[in-house]
Amino acid sequence: MAAPIGRLEEAVNERRLNRRYPIRLHLQYKVLRYGKVVGAGEGGTLNLSSAGALVRTEAVLPRGFPIDLTIAWPAELEGKVGLSLMISGTIMRVQGQTAAVAFSQYQFKTRTLRACDSMAEPAPANAVRTIAMPKTLSAAGE
């Protein structure tokens, strides 16, 4: 049985293969160049899929650069151990302070819970503190 025309058109127009979930979580990032950290800061997720994330930061991130994200995951093991989602990827698209990151690998790691950790209220995406990146960075410039 063939798919209805409307659904086929939606599938053709939608380039993403993985469903995106609107989830806002606090994150820390490190922008890399030749394996060295050239920028770091904090921000928040706007949405996540199994292949990528849309993130918001105070600094404009350089398109094409590798990036490491550490996301404070809103789950605990036995109420004593927190989880962090560790992601390595590439900054694929940038529009102002919003960047799309394609994942190359990811894994969960445990972290110690602090007294100030709260699952009820993750940090809003616009409440960030960023360590300034050099303004001269660009993917094209060497």
GUROVO-600399 format. One record per residue (C-alpha): residue number from 0; x, y, z; residue in three letters; chain. Coordinates in pm, whole numbers, plus 50000, padded with zeros to 5 digits. Each point is the difference from the previous one (the first is absolute). Layout:
# residues N
<rec seq="NUM" u="X" v="Y" w="Z" type="ALA" mol="A"/>
...
This chain:
# residues 142
<rec seq="0" u="50000" v="50000" w="50000" type="MET" mol="A"/>
<rec seq="1" u="50147" v="50335" w="49895" type="ALA" mol="A"/>
<rec seq="2" u="50044" v="50289" w="50242" type="ALA" mol="A"/>
<rec seq="3" u="49758" v="50292" w="49959" type="PRO" mol="A"/>
<rec seq="4" u="50142" v="50283" w="49788" type="ILE" mol="A"/>
<rec seq="5" u="49997" v="50249" w="50291" type="GLY" mol="A"/>
<rec seq="6" u="50211" v="49774" w="50222" type="ARG" mol="A"/>
<rec seq="7" u="50242" v="49925" w="49717" type="LEU" mol="A"/>
<rec seq="8" u="50052" v="50374" w="49941" type="GLU" mol="A"/>
<rec seq="9" u="50059" v="50053" w="50373" type="GLU" mol="A"/>
<rec seq="10" u="50259" v="49721" w="50001" type="ALA" mol="A"/>
<rec seq="11" u="50179" v="50145" w="49697" type="VAL" mol="A"/>
<rec seq="12" u="50004" v="50353" w="50146" type="ASN" mol="A"/>
<rec seq="13" u="50123" v="49882" w="50341" type="GLU" mol="A"/>
<rec seq="14" u="50377" v="49946" w="49970" type="ARG" mol="A"/>
<rec seq="15" u="50051" v="49877" w="50353" type="ARG" mol="A"/>
<rec seq="16" u="50005" v="49625" w="50042" type="LEU" mol="A"/>
<rec seq="17" u="49974" v="50010" w="50380" type="ASN" mol="A"/>
<rec seq="18" u="49712" v="50143" w="50200" type="ARG" mol="A"/>
<rec seq="19" u="50085" v="50311" w="50201" type="ARG" mol="A"/>
<rec seq="20" u="49875" v="50038" w="50356" type="TYR" mol="A"/>
<rec seq="21" u="49953" v="50346" w="50153" type="PRO" mol="A"/>
<rec seq="22" u="50200" v="49971" w="50320" type="ILE" mol="A"/>
<rec seq="23" u="50174" v="50280" w="50186" type="ARG" mol="A"/>
<rec seq="24" u="50300" v="49893" w="50204" type="LEU" mol="A"/>
<rec seq="25" u="50309" v="50178" w="50128" type="HIS" mol="A"/>
<rec seq="26" u="50322" v="49924" w="49815" type="LEU" mol="A"/>
<rec seq="27" u="50369" v="50081" w="49999" type="GLN" mol="A"/>
<rec seq="28" u="50198" v="50004" w="49677" type="TYR" mol="A"/>
<rec seq="29" u="50357" v="50002" w="49874" type="LYS" mol="A"/>
<rec seq="30" u="50079" v="50110" w="49645" type="VAL" mol="A"/>
<rec seq="31" u="50307" v="49825" w="49862" type="LEU" mol="A"/>
<rec seq="32" u="50256" v="50077" w="49730" type="ARG" mol="A"/>
<rec seq="33" u="50271" v="49750" w="49916" type="TYR" mol="A"/>
<rec seq="34" u="49913" v="49815" w="50322" type="GLY" mol="A"/>
<rec seq="35" u="50046" v="50305" w="50226" type="LYS" mol="A"/>
<rec seq="36" u="49727" v="50191" w="50182" type="VAL" mol="A"/>
<rec seq="37" u="49959" v="50343" w="49838" type="VAL" mol="A"/>
<rec seq="38" u="49675" v="50098" w="50169" type="GLY" mol="A"/>
<rec seq="39" u="49779" v="49883" w="50283" type="ALA" mol="A"/>
<rec seq="40" u="49683" v="50104" w="50173" type="GLY" mol="A"/>
<rec seq="41" u="49650" v="49909" w="50105" type="GLU" mol="A"/>
<rec seq="42" u="49661" v="50003" w="49838" type="GLY" mol="A"/>
<rec seq="43" u="49689" v="49793" w="49955" type="GLY" mol="A"/>
<rec seq="44" u="49839" v="49756" w="49762" type="THR" mol="A"/>
<rec seq="45" u="49697" v="50101" w="49794" type="LEU" mol="A"/>
<rec seq="46" u="49938" v="49654" w="49855" type="ASN" mol="A"/>
<rec seq="47" u="50170" v="49661" w="49976" type="LEU" mol="A"/>
<rec seq="48" u="49992" v="49698" w="49771" type="SER" mol="A"/>
<rec seq="49" u="50213" v="49687" w="49987" type="SER" mol="A"/>
<rec seq="50" u="50215" v="50167" w="49732" type="ALA" mol="A"/>
<rec seq="51" u="50023" v="50364" w="50104" type="GLY" mol="A"/>
<rec seq="52" u="49898" v="50293" w="50217" type="ALA" mol="A"/>
<rec seq="53" u="49898" v="50359" w="49964" type="LEU" mol="A"/>
<rec seq="54" u="50174" v="50203" w="50272" type="VAL" mol="A"/>
<rec seq="55" u="50003" v="50362" w="50113" type="ARG" mol="A"/>
<rec seq="56" u="50309" v="50173" w="50139" type="THR" mol="A"/>
<rec seq="57" u="50103" v="50360" w="50079" type="GLU" mol="A"/>
<rec seq="58" u="50293" v="49985" w="49758" type="ALA" mol="A"/>
<rec seq="59" u="49957" v="49944" w="49628" type="VAL" mol="A"/>
<rec seq="60" u="50162" v="49664" w="49927" type="LEU" mol="A"/>
<rec seq="61" u="50222" v="49944" w="49694" type="PRO" mol="A"/>
<rec seq="62" u="49836" v="49784" w="49731" type="ARG" mol="A"/>
<rec seq="63" u="50193" v="49686" w="49902" type="GLY" mol="A"/>
<rec seq="64" u="50197" v="49965" w="50325" type="PHE" mol="A"/>
<rec seq="65" u="49996" v="49689" w="50219" type="PRO" mol="A"/>
<rec seq="66" u="49816" v="50042" w="50330" type="ILE" mol="A"/>
<rec seq="67" u="49963" v="49802" w="50322" type="ASP" mol="A"/>
<rec seq="68" u="49674" v="50039" w="50192" type="LEU" mol="A"/>
<rec seq="69" u="49928" v="49891" w="50355" type="THR" mol="A"/>
<rec seq="70" u="49628" v="50000" w="50077" type="ILE" mol="A"/>
<rec seq="71" u="49872" v="49960" w="50355" type="ALA" mol="A"/>
<rec seq="72" u="49744" v="49722" w="49947" type="TRP" mol="A"/>
<rec seq="73" u="49681" v="50027" w="50210" type="PRO" mol="A"/>
<rec seq="74" u="50017" v="49646" w="50140" type="ALA" mol="A"/>
<rec seq="75" u="50162" v="49857" w="50309" type="GLU" mol="A"/>
<rec seq="76" u="50112" v="49652" w="50094" type="LEU" mol="A"/>
<rec seq="77" u="49843" v="49908" w="50334" type="GLU" mol="A"/>
<rec seq="78" u="49971" v="50370" w="50084" type="GLY" mol="A"/>
<rec seq="79" u="50373" v="50014" w="50071" type="LYS" mol="A"/>
<rec seq="80" u="50183" v="50007" w="49668" type="VAL" mol="A"/>
<rec seq="81" u="49937" v="50243" w="49716" type="GLY" mol="A"/>
<rec seq="82" u="50048" v="49941" w="49630" type="LEU" mol="A"/>
<rec seq="83" u="50171" v="50212" w="49738" type="SER" mol="A"/>
<rec seq="84" u="49962" v="49953" w="49627" type="LEU" mol="A"/>
<rec seq="85" u="50346" v="50041" w="49844" type="MET" mol="A"/>
<rec seq="86" u="49991" v="50089" w="49630" type="ILE" mol="A"/>
<rec seq="87" u="50266" v="50054" w="49734" type="SER" mol="A"/>
<rec seq="88" u="49887" v="50157" w="49676" type="GLY" mol="A"/>
<rec seq="89" u="50033" v="50275" w="49743" type="THR" mol="A"/>
<rec seq="90" u="49840" v="50343" w="49987" type="ILE" mol="A"/>
<rec seq="91" u="49805" v="49973" w="49676" type="MET" mol="A"/>
<rec seq="92" u="49788" v="50312" w="49988" type="ARG" mol="A"/>
<rec seq="93" u="50006" v="50329" w="50190" type="VAL" mol="A"/>
<rec seq="94" u="49739" v="50273" w="50018" type="GLN" mol="A"/>
<rec seq="95" u="50095" v="50261" w="50255" type="GLY" mol="A"/>
<rec seq="96" u="50035" v="49835" w="50338" type="GLN" mol="A"/>
<rec seq="97" u="49824" v="49683" w="49887" type="THR" mol="A"/>
<rec seq="98" u="50200" v="49711" w="49854" type="ALA" mol="A"/>
<rec seq="99" u="49916" v="49659" w="49856" type="ALA" mol="A"/>
<rec seq="100" u="50239" v="49725" w="50108" type="VAL" mol="A"/>
<rec seq="101" u="50028" v="49665" w="49819" type="ALA" mol="A"/>
<rec seq="102" u="50109" v="49720" w="50234" type="PHE" mol="A"/>
<rec seq="103" u="50294" v="49776" w="49913" type="SER" mol="A"/>
<rec seq="104" u="49982" v="49812" w="50333" type="GLN" mol="A"/>
<rec seq="105" u="49824" v="50019" w="50334" type="TYR" mol="A"/>
<rec seq="106" u="49986" v="49814" w="50330" type="GLN" mol="A"/>
<rec seq="107" u="49858" v="50037" w="50349" type="PHE" mol="A"/>
<rec seq="108" u="50234" v="50040" w="50295" type="LYS" mol="A"/>
<rec seq="109" u="49927" v="50021" w="50370" type="THR" mol="A"/>
<rec seq="110" u="50060" v="50315" w="50200" type="ARG" mol="A"/>
<rec seq="111" u="49983" v="50093" w="50366" type="THR" mol="A"/>
<rec seq="112" u="49684" v="50184" w="50098" type="LEU" mol="A"/>
<rec seq="113" u="50048" v="50332" w="50172" type="ARG" mol="A"/>
<rec seq="114" u="49761" v="50151" w="50252" type="ALA" mol="A"/>
<rec seq="115" u="49898" v="50263" w="49742" type="CYS" mol="A"/>
<rec seq="116" u="49912" v="49742" w="49729" type="ASP" mol="A"/>
<rec seq="117" u="49627" v="49992" w="49935" type="SER" mol="A"/>
<rec seq="118" u="49812" v="49786" w="49753" type="MET" mol="A"/>
<rec seq="119" u="49690" v="50219" w="50022" type="ALA" mol="A"/>
<rec seq="120" u="50149" v="50317" w="49850" type="GLU" mol="A"/>
<rec seq="121" u="50277" v="49963" w="49739" type="PRO" mol="A"/>
<rec seq="122" u="50177" v="50324" w="49915" type="ALA" mol="A"/>
<rec seq="123" u="49819" v="50200" w="49732" type="PRO" mol="A"/>
<rec seq="124" u="50175" v="50021" w="49664" type="ALA" mol="A"/>
<rec seq="125" u="50050" v="50376" w="50032" type="ASN" mol="A"/>
<rec seq="126" u="50153" v="49984" w="50350" type="ALA" mol="A"/>
<rec seq="127" u="50357" v="49927" w="49900" type="VAL" mol="A"/>
<rec seq="128" u="50352" v="50097" w="50093" type="ARG" mol="A"/>
<rec seq="129" u="50251" v="49980" w="49719" type="THR" mol="A"/>
<rec seq="130" u="50376" v="50020" w="49990" type="ILE" mol="A"/>
<rec seq="131" u="50073" v="50231" w="49709" type="ALA" mol="A"/>
<rec seq="132" u="50136" v="49846" w="49680" type="MET" mol="A"/>
<rec seq="133" u="50248" v="50184" w="49781" type="PRO" mol="A"/>
<rec seq="134" u="49806" v="50212" w="49750" type="LYS" mol="A"/>
<rec seq="135" u="50240" v="49911" w="49718" type="THR" mol="A"/>
<rec seq="136" u="49904" v="49631" w="49989" type="LEU" mol="A"/>
<rec seq="137" u="49842" v="49872" w="49681" type="SER" mol="A"/>
<rec seq="138" u="49987" v="49662" w="49834" type="ALA" mol="A"/>
<rec seq="139" u="50149" v="50139" w="49682" type="ALA" mol="A"/>
<rec seq="140" u="50282" v="50201" w="50162" type="GLY" mol="A"/>
<rec seq="141" u="50306" v="49801" w="50099" type="GLU" mol="A"/>
